[in-house]
Amino acid sequence: MKGKECTAKWSHIIDLYNRCPDYRGVKLVPKLTAYHVLPNLIPKIRVKHCTQVFSQSVGVGFACMN
């Protein structure tokens, strides 16, 4: 972010999900659901949820939060 490397914590992902930033009415992270971010709801042995959480679109959502 802004030429600086940053480390995200799981609390940042939860915050991104809760705030769900919009850009001109379009959700920046539309594929994130409670099953992706809330620890007690995350299905076990589902790699697709992990890859979706760590996708480029979620990274863009983080950049737009600041």
C-alpha positions as CSV (number, residue, x, y, z in Angstrom):
1,M,0.0,0.0,0.0
2,K,1.5,3.3,-1.2
3,G,4.8,1.5,-1.9
4,K,4.9,0.0,1.6
5,E,4.5,-3.7,2.4
6,C,1.8,-4.3,5.0
7,T,0.6,-7.4,6.9
8,A,-3.1,-8.1,7.4
9,K,-4.6,-9.7,10.5
10,W,-7.7,-11.7,10.5
11,S,-9.4,-8.9,12.3
12,H,-8.8,-6.7,9.2
13,I,-10.6,-9.2,7.0
14,I,-13.5,-9.3,9.4
15,D,-13.5,-5.5,9.4
16,L,-13.5,-5.4,5.6
17,Y,-16.4,-7.8,5.6
18,N,-18.4,-5.8,8.1
19,R,-17.8,-2.4,6.4
20,C,-18.1,-3.9,2.9
21,P,-16.9,-0.7,1.1
22,D,-18.8,0.4,-2.0
23,Y,-17.5,2.3,-5.0
24,R,-20.3,4.1,-6.7
25,G,-22.9,1.5,-5.6
26,V,-20.8,-1.5,-6.5
27,K,-19.5,-3.8,-3.7
28,L,-15.8,-4.2,-3.9
29,V,-15.8,-7.7,-2.3
30,P,-19.1,-9.2,-3.3
31,K,-18.0,-12.8,-2.9
32,L,-17.0,-12.5,0.8
33,T,-19.7,-14.0,3.0
34,A,-20.0,-14.9,6.6
35,Y,-18.7,-18.4,5.6
36,H,-15.5,-16.8,4.5
37,V,-14.7,-14.7,7.5
38,L,-16.4,-15.7,10.7
39,P,-14.3,-18.5,12.3
40,N,-17.2,-20.5,13.7
41,L,-18.9,-20.6,10.3
42,I,-15.9,-21.5,8.1
43,P,-16.4,-25.0,6.7
44,K,-13.5,-27.3,7.3
45,I,-11.5,-28.8,4.5
46,R,-12.8,-26.2,1.9
47,V,-9.8,-24.7,0.1
48,K,-12.0,-22.6,-2.2
49,H,-13.0,-20.4,0.8
50,C,-9.3,-19.8,1.6
51,T,-8.4,-18.9,-2.0
52,Q,-11.3,-16.5,-2.2
53,V,-10.3,-14.7,1.0
54,F,-6.8,-14.2,-0.2
55,S,-7.8,-13.2,-3.7
56,Q,-6.7,-10.0,-5.6
57,S,-10.2,-8.5,-5.3
58,V,-10.0,-8.7,-1.5
59,G,-6.6,-7.0,-1.7
60,V,-8.2,-4.2,-3.7
61,G,-10.9,-3.9,-1.1
62,F,-8.2,-3.4,1.6
63,A,-6.6,-0.7,-0.5
64,C,-9.9,1.2,-0.9
65,M,-10.6,1.1,2.9
66,N,-7.8,3.5,3.6
